């Protein structure tokens, strides 16, 4: 994808009147640096040229790696081991090539384990109609598979595992299993990325950057840990026309040490940033643990024309760290324009002493957002002992997406519709805070302490920020945010018999 196309995505998003009073230049600049993907992420330039592979059967890989330039089909003869002596890729593809690993494994023996060098499995660049399939890449120190400026790429039945990387001096680096950058017409199917353990600004399972017209289907990312940075399962940045189906993010943990050059220590199953025309179907996020920043099953951040169908998130918790606090936790958060969330279900979404005063099943910021047939259950704000405690905020089934940073914190949720949505076992079922001209239709709650929270215009909520979570300066800050809710339609809440019984029992106990 060209820079001009990436620019068009931003222009499409910001053309909506919702952004007319928002400093979009600052918005892009700050959040590019927060979850930054830069050219520094691309593989290092090899100091030694790879050896041209002339035989179709690959039986060994020399320290300098091999080059697949001659068009044709190549296969592995068996399990292969690569022992590089300088940063490079085991296999570089620049021609019209089909590479079949035949079920075998490419093992990478990094010369200095857990260092900041970039030893990659397979790199594809400036190539068309490349297929890589059927095998395992084990032990890369940066990328398992990287594709830059490719057209018509297909990756099928590839397993990438055991990526380790240590980098605390450079900003914006994101080691990952599969990277697709500035590419078009790509397919990634039946692939697995697991056991990534890094200390780096961020890391990702599958990362798509400035690319378009892609399909990612039946892929799984699991067991990812970052000792001092963010953890992202499926991350798409400045991209468009991508369909993601039947994918899973599972078992993530982010940590904070304050050593890496990053302000982001999030754990997010699926992240969109500045994207347009994206669709998710039948995807899941399970067992994600965040430290002192955000933890989300899915985050749609400054996006437009996105559809999410049948998404499920379960066991999402923020604040799992020595200081027992986080920014917030959400099953599915939306910051965007023209977003449809259909038939989605989130369960056990918890935040320990959230600085944004909220844990949420679903949250909204932006305009023309519609939640249809969605359910949130067991959403709680917890104290340092992991016990429910509303002194630190509310566990809200459906509410506003809070963010205290100046480019976001004073903006509401405009023309949001909640249609046939339900909540159960939440501290607040539905929160109208900062909603404008929004509509609640056929909503239902069960066993929620506050079924529908409607607070007066001008009510203040005071958020906190620090260097781990959301402070642009890196210094602790306290930010009062005023409720701007107006023009909303609240139909009579449909209360279940069980909830009415619960309320009566509670009243009698008092």
Secondary structure, DSSP 8 states (H G I E B T S, - for coil): --HHHHHHHHHHHHTSGGGTTS-HHHHHHHHHHHT---GGGS----SS--EE--SSEE----TT-EEE-SSEEEEESS-EEE--SSSEEEEEE-SSEEEE-TT-EEEE--SSTT-S--EEEEEEES-BS-EEEEEEEE--SSEEEEEES-BS-EEEEEEEEEEEEE-SSSTT-EEEEEEEES-EEEEEES-EEEEEEEESSEEEEEEEES-EEEEEES-EEEEEEETTB-EEEEEEES-EEEEEES-EEEEEEEB--S-SS-S---EEEEEEES-EEEEEES-EEEEEE--SS-EEEEEEEEEEEEEEES-EEEEEEE--STT--BS-EEEEEEEEEEEEEES-EEEEEEEESBTTSEEEEEEEEEEEEEEES-EEEEEEEE-TTS-B-GGG-EEEEEEE----STTTTT--EEEEEEES-EEEEESEEEE-TTEES-EEES-EEES-SEEEE---TT-EEEEEE-TTTT-TTSS-EEEEEE---BS-EE---EE-HHHHHHHHHHHHH-
